[in-house]
Amino acid sequence: MDHSSHDHHHMMDHSSHGGDMGDSHKCNMNMLFTWDTSNLCIVFRQWHITSNLSLVVSLAAVVALCAGYEALREGIRRYEAMLSKRVDTAPLPRSPSPSPRHSEEDTATETAPFLALHAGQNRAQVTRRAHVTKAALYGIQNFYAFMIMLIFMTYNGWVMIAVSVGAGLGYLVFGGNTPITKETACH
């Protein structure tokens, strides 16, 4: 019997492929602005809006995440300001003193808490270590910013408003020393 004219592939039911998710876990991805929240997923399939309650909780989470980003930025600004002061006051290398006694300046230098300053460390060493720390913080800040951008790119009006409210709230609470004219780029 010749079965070449039958296409068994089209006659098979593929609705169960991909697990038992069914349509309840289907995520719609909009590329145009919308207010529709049915089957809305925010960044991850697991962050799925299934009810009005999950929408409200998700929008509150988005507000908190965006406010948290402003808190992180302010924390990094304060860290950099403190770092600048510490680097400027880091000891310059000096020759060993013939006296076995330590002066008050030596004691202060040896017990300085920043980056484990010891008598032998100079400003260049402190600056290098600080630069590595700042690079790590910069990477974290950029990752956070791009995740917020992905949240905004759901193109859902409710989520977009939550991002803006979170940024404004974060600025209100944490951005007291930041000029309002700062850039609005992702990072």
N, C-alpha and C positions, 0 to 999 in steps of 0.2 A: 504494500500500500504506500503510495507516494504522499508524504505530508508536507512537501515543499510549498504548497499553496496556502497552508495554514500558518498563521503567525501567532503562535502560542504566547509570545511575549505581550502582545496587546490585549489578550483575553485574560491575563492574570490580574488579580487584584493586588495592587501595590500599596494600598492604604496603610498597611501595617509596617512598611519599611521605615526604618528610623526609630524603632521602638514603639512603645505604647503611648506615645505622646498625643496622638490624635490632633484635632484642631485646637484643643484648649491650650496648647503650648506653642502655637504658631505665632511667630513674631512678624509683624508688618514692618517693613522698612520704607519709610516715606522719604522721598527726595524733594518734596514740595511741602511748604508750610501747611500745617493742619492743626485742628483742635481735637480731632478724633483720638480717643484713647483706647479704642478696642484693639486688643492684641498688641498693645504698645510694650516694647521691651526697651529698657534703658541700658545701653552698652552691652549687657550680657543677657543671654537667653534666660538665665535664672532670675533676672530682675524684671519680671513680667507683671504688668498691670492687669489684674483680673477682676477688680471690683473698685467701687468708689473709695472704700477704705484703703486699699493698697495704693490707689492714686494719691490720696492725701498723705499717707505715710511716706511714699516715694518723693513727693514734692517737698515735704519737710526734710527728708534726707538730703535732697539736692541743695536746699537752702543751707543746711548745716555743712555740707561738703564745700560749698563755695565760700561760706564764711570762714571755714577752716583754712582754706587756701590763703585768704587775707591774713589770718593769724600766722600762718607759716611765713609769709612774706615779711610781716612785721618782725617776727622772731629772727629771721635771717638779717634784716636791716640792723637790728639791735646787736646781733652777734658781730656783724662787720664793723660797727662803730666801736664796740668794745675791743675788737681785734686790732683796729687801727691804733687805738690808744696803747694797747699792750706792745705792739710792734714798735711804736715810736719810743716807748720807754724801755725796750729790751736792752740789756747791757751790751756794750761794745766789748769785744775781747780785750783782755788786759793781761799784762805779764804777771806771773806769780809774785806775790808779796813776800819779801824776806822775813816778815814778822809772822809768827805762828798765830797771832791773834787775828780775829776777823773784825772788821769794822761793821757798823750798823748797816751800811750800804751792801756789804757782802752778804750779811745775813738776810736782808730783804730780797736780794737777788736769788739766793739759794732757795728761799721758801716761796717764791712767786708761784701761784697756782696755775697760771696759764701755760698750757702745752708743756708741762713738766720742765719749766725753765731751771736749768742748773747753772752753776758758775761757769761751766765751759761752753754753754750755748751762746751764740752771738745772734745779732739781728737777722742775718741771712738765713740761719738755720730755722729761726722762728718763722720767718716769712715763708720759707718753703713748706713747712708743715702746715701753716695756716692756709696756704694756697691749695693744698690737697684737701683739706677740710672744706674750704669754700667750693671747690670743684664738686665734691660729693653733694653738698647742699644745693648747688646749682642744678645738678642732675635730678635730684628729688623734686625740686621746684618745677622744673620743666615737665617731668612726668606727670605731676599733679595737674599742671596747666593744660596739657594735652588731653588728659582724661576728662577735664571739665569741658574742653572743646568738643569731645566726642559726645558728651551728655547733651550739649547744646545742639549738636547736629542730629538729634532725633527729629528735628524740624517740627516738634510739637510745641504749640504756643504755650501750654501750661508749663512745660518743662523749661522753655526759654525764659518765661517770667520768673520761675523759681531760681534759675541761675542768676538772673539780674538782681532779684531780691536778696539772694545770698551774698552776692558781691557787694551790694550796697550795705547790707547789715554788717558784713565783715569789715568794710571800710569804716562804718560808724563806730564799731566797737574797738577795732584794732588799728585803724589807719590814721590816728590822730596826728602823726608826724609826717604823713605822706601827702605831697601836694596833689590836689584834685586833677591837675593836668597831666598826671602820669599816663604812660602809653596804655592802650587798651588791647595790645596784641596778646596772643596766647601765652606769652612768657615775658 
